[in-house]
Amino acid sequence: MDDRTRDRRTRDNIRLYHPADFASMRAAGRVAAEILDEIVPLIQPGQTTGEIDRVIADLVERKGATSATIGYKGYQHASCISVNHVVCHGIPGAPVPKSGTETISKDLEKRRADDVLLDGDILNVDVTVIVDGWYGDTSRMYVAGKLGRKAERLIQVTHDALMKGIEAVRPGATFGDIGHAIQTHVESHRMSVVRDFCGHGLGRVFHAPPNVLHYGQPGMGPRLEEGMFFTIEPMVNLGRPETAVLADDWTAVTRDKSLSAQFEHSVGVTATGVEIFTLSPAGLFHPTYR
């Protein structure tokens, strides 16, 4: 049997990929990151999330990739776009929930096309593509117009929490080490880590073991080994961590209507540390491009 095709797994059923597979993940991750770079000019007040998703779908096709989300469990869009207090899985083309104007049970019950971004809105755009059978999954924050001070602080803390989680990745460390690094940073800034959603394994599949929690205790959970591929994607709220899923069965919002932010990278464990597969080729991963 070809060593590259041999399925190796840990006792926790986490697949271990081969050194040659890193190149495939780099290619898939780069396409996803390029798409998020190319939509930067679109993120302006007056733009709609529906149009942003249409452009993303076109970019996926033009790059010779396949959208992993179109048709996934009935989902029909090339991206998830989560605005303001939407935590994750926001549906493009759906009305943007505004704090204090709708109850959770009524948010997004009726879809409409005029999902217009307003000045000061913050949004996460999440894209997953398939390139030659390999999955590239990444998301980042954007700002429509002028960035408010509270939102800026939230975005910075969330970005830094992701990077601290990635810094904890190396053979012999544990998934608890990753979660602890993220949680400690977020809570030191009096914000909260969402616990209802987590990162996941990927590679030749969209979602696989392990669940990558963004909170935890050092030394707890499975040990990291060379060849593990997974996402780290912390969601951070300005207020409390609790979420609710709306009537569309996709959109998750903060229960207290506080702002939420998220950043996501796909990574692989190397012999000496970690490789990030979804780095922005244009250096635009952070919305203020630091």
Secondary structure as UniProt FT lines:
FT   HELIX           3..5
FT   STRAND          8..9
FT   TURN            11..12
FT   STRAND          15..16
FT   TURN            19..20
FT   HELIX           21..38
FT   HELIX           40..42
FT   TURN            45..46
FT   HELIX           49..62
FT   TURN            63..64
FT   STRAND          66..67
FT   TURN            70..71
FT   HELIX           72..74
FT   STRAND          80..83
FT   TURN            84..85
FT   STRAND          86..88
FT   TURN            92..93
FT   TURN            99..101
FT   TURN            104..108
FT   TURN            119..120
FT   STRAND          122..131
FT   TURN            132..133
FT   STRAND          134..143
FT   HELIX           149..167
FT   TURN            171..172
FT   HELIX           175..188
FT   TURN            189..190
FT   STRAND          192..193
FT   STRAND          199..201
FT   STRAND          208..212
FT   TURN            218..219
FT   TURN            226..227
FT   STRAND          229..232
FT   STRAND          235..237
FT   STRAND          243..245
FT   TURN            247..248
FT   STRAND          252..254
FT   TURN            255..256
FT   STRAND          260..262
FT   STRAND          264..269
FT   STRAND          274..276
FT   TURN            281..282
FT   TURN            287..288
//
